[in-house]
């Protein structure tokens, strides 16, 4: 996925790492950093985060279908500050 945002690099990178918790996204219960490291050779920051969130599925639907009310997602990102790409 590739998209260029019409904003300053510093604003975009700060927004990406500060987006949760957010009052307009109460379904995101938590975001935990699993791993974060800087590659000393390239200067790139590699982060892995775990997102835990709820769905709007009622408890009876979860019991009847097995669709969980809570879900997890893992995000891995690489930020290259020299090239200004994520």
N, C-alpha and C positions, 0 to 999 in steps of 0.2 A: 504494500500500500504506500503510495507516495502522494504527498500534498504539500504545497508551499503556502505557508501562512504569511499574510501581508503585515507582519509585525516584527519588531526588533527581536533578534536572537535571544537576548537576555530575558525579555518578557515571555516569550514562548517557552523556553526551558523552565523558567520559574513556575509558570502556570501548569505545565505537565506534572511536575513533581509536587505541586501544592493543591491539586484539584480535589483531593478527598482528605478529611471529611468535608462535605458540602451540604448546606441546609436544604438545597433543592434536590438532593439525591439521597434521601434517607434510607433507600434500599441498600446502600453500601455501608455495611456494618463496621468493617475494619479493613485496613491496608497495612500489611506488615512487610518490611524489607527482609527478604530471606538472605540475600547476598548483595554486596556492593563492593566493587573493586576498581581501581584505576590501573590501566595497563601502562607501566612506566615507559615502555618503548614508544607507544603511540599517543599517550595522554588521554585515551578514550576511557570514559566511565561506563561500566557495565553494571546494570542493576537488575535484580530479579525480585519482584514483589508478589505477594499473595493477597488477592482481594477476596473478601467474604461478603456475600450479599444475600438479600432475601428476594423472593419472587412474590407475586401477588396471588399465589395459589393458596386457596383456603385449605385448612387442615383436612377436611373430608375428601378433597380432591387428591391430596397427597396420599392419604390412606387407600383410596380407591384405585389410583393409577400408578403410584410409586414415584410420581414427579416430586422431587424434593422442594421444600419451602426455602431451604438454604442452599446456596451454591458457592463454589470456589472457582477462581480463575487465577492463573499464573501469568504474569507479564514479564517479559525480558526485554530490556531496552539497552541500546548502545548509543552513547552520546559522544560525538567527535567535536570537541570545542574548536579545534583548528580549522576543520572544514565546515563547521557550523551545520552539521547534519545529525539527525537522530535516526 
